[in-house]
Amino acid sequence: MPIEQWSDEVCVARLGDDPQFTEDMTSVDKHLDSHRHADVILDFSGVAFLNSTNISRLLTVRQKTISCDCKLILCGINTRLWSTFLTTGLDKVFTFSNDVSTSLATLAIG
């Protein structure tokens, strides 16, 4: 399972490339159902490509975190993925960070 529970309030999911991405996001989705008040960090360092289905899964997880008043941070985004986020306008929708450590610090601060 790609999910690491860092604390009662924070979980980290280390995502893989498709088809693993779909399975990983399904695990994150189910985890959010049972941990309603957890901030989520999605580590994309193992992801090289996103398709429209992947983006849809991301938006679903985003909506779940918003409905629970939790935070979602995406990190480890490579140049190719960043281009996808810029092209689709999703760079304005999600919160980004360089890596898991920086994401954890961001959540701790505020």
N, C-alpha and C positions, 0 to 999 in steps of 0.2 A: 504494500500500500504506500502511495507516495506522500501520505500525510504524516507530519510530525507535530505532535501537540507540544508546543513550547511552554505553554502555561494554560491556566483555565480560560484565559481570554484570547490566546493567540495560537493559530496553527499555521504551519508552513507546508505547502504542497510543491514538491519538486516534479515538474512536468516533463514528459518525454514527447518525442515526435510521434505523429500519427502512425499507427493506430493506437499507440499507447496514450496519446493525448486524450482521446475520447474516453478511455477507461479511467484515466486520472481525473478528468473533470467530473465523471460520474461519481467517483469516490468523494470528491470535494462537495458535490451537490448533496450526497447522502450524509456526509459529515455535518454539513450546515443544518440539515434537518434535525439532527440529534444534539447539536451544539449551537443553539440559537443566538448566543451572545458572544461569538468568537470572531475576532478580527482575523483576516485571511491574508497571507502572503503567498503569491503564486510565483514560483521561481521558473523562469523561462530559459535558463541557461542550457537546457537539453533540448530546446525546441528550435528547429531551423525554418519551419514553414507553417503558416496558418491558412486555413481555407475558410469558406463562409460558414461551414458547420461549426468549426472551432470558435469562430467569432461569436456565433449565436450562443454557444455554451458559456463563453466568457460573460456575455451580457446577462444570461440567466443567473449566473453566480453573483454578478454585480447587483442585480435586482434583489436577490435574497439578502445580501449583506446590507443593502440600503433599508429594506423592510425591517431588519433587526437592529437598525441604527449602529451598524458595525462598519469597520473600515476594510477596504480591499486595496492591496498594493501589489503591483506587478513589478518584478525585478528580473535582472539578467537578460534584458532584451538586446538581441544582436542587431546589427545594422539593417539586415534584410527585414526582420520583424518590425523594427522601428519605422521603416519605410511603409509597411502595411498599415501601421497605426496612423501615420501621418496622412496617407492617401485616403483612408476611410474616415478621417476626422476623429477617430477614437483616442487620439492623443489628448483631446480635450475632455474625454469622458472618464478615463481611468487615471489613477495616481500611479506614478512610476518612481522607481528607485534603482540605484546601481546594482545592489546585491542584497542578499538576505540580511547580513549584519546591519547594513544601513537602514533597511526596512524595519528591523526590530528596534533599532534606536529611534526611528521616526515614531513608531507606535508608543514607545516608552515615554518620549518627550510630550507627546500630545494629542 
